[in-house]
């Protein structure tokens, strides 16, 4: 899909286009900021995973001796 040259559009056309885009369905991870953000923040305080090193599962780069994971 070729990119549109919005620089030639007048204000009324731009506003109409933005309103059309806002009505589209959204796919992917979409936060309902009014309801979800605060709940997520509260849950994240107590439920974040704590990562610990497990030497037998260690994968390192032999040249730099750095962990890959």
DRENMI-412200 format. One record per residue (C-alpha): x, y, z; residue number from 1; residue in one letter. Coordinates in steps of 0.2 Angstrom, whole numbers, plus 5000, padded with zeros to 4 digits. Each point is the difference from the previous one (the first is absolute). Example, Ala and Ser with C-alpha at 12.3 -4.5 7.8 and 13.67 -1.06 7.14 Angstrom:
# DRENMI-412200
- 5062/4978/5039/1/A
- 5006/5017/4997/2/S
This chain:
# DRENMI-412200
- 5000/5000/5000/1/X
- 5008/5016/4995/2/X
- 5002/5014/5013/3/X
- 4989/5015/4999/4/X
- 5006/5017/4998/5/X
- 4991/5009/5014/6/X
- 5009/5016/4998/7/X
- 4988/5005/4986/8/X
- 4984/4996/5010/9/X
- 4990/5014/5008/10/X
- 4995/5000/5019/11/X
- 4983/4994/4996/12/X
- 5006/4985/4990/13/X
- 5013/4996/5014/14/X
- 4987/5000/5014/15/X
- 4988/4989/4990/16/X
- 5014/4988/4996/17/X
- 5005/4999/5019/18/X
- 4982/4997/5005/19/X
- 4999/4986/4987/20/X
- 5016/4992/5007/21/X
- 4994/5001/5018/22/X
- 4984/4990/4996/23/X
- 5010/4986/4993/24/X
- 5002/4984/5010/25/X
- 5016/4998/5010/26/X
- 5010/4984/5000/27/X
- 5014/4995/5011/28/X
- 5003/5005/5018/29/X
- 4988/5015/5003/30/X
- 4999/5006/5018/31/X
- 4983/5007/5006/32/X
- 5009/5014/5009/33/X
- 4985/5005/5011/34/X
- 4998/4983/5007/35/X
- 5015/4989/4997/36/X
- 5015/5010/5003/37/X
- 4997/5003/5019/38/X
- 4995/4982/5003/39/X
- 5016/4994/4990/40/X
- 5011/5011/5010/41/X
- 4993/4993/5017/42/X
- 5002/4982/4994/43/X
- 5017/5003/4994/44/X
- 5006/5006/5017/45/X
- 4997/4983/5007/46/X
- 5000/4988/4986/47/X
- 5016/5004/4990/48/X
- 5010/4984/4996/49/X
- 5017/5000/5009/50/X
- 5013/4992/4989/51/X
- 5014/4990/5008/52/X
- 5015/4992/4992/53/X
- 5000/4981/4997/54/X
- 5018/4995/4996/55/X
- 4995/4984/4992/56/X
- 4989/5009/4987/57/X
- 5014/5014/4997/58/X
- 5004/5004/4982/59/X
- 5015/5011/4998/60/X
- 5010/5007/4985/61/X
- 5017/4991/5002/62/X
- 5009/5015/4992/63/X
- 4994/5013/5012/64/X
- 4994/4989/5014/65/X
- 4984/5010/5001/66/X
- 4983/4992/5003/67/X
- 4989/5000/4985/68/X
- 4984/4997/5010/69/X
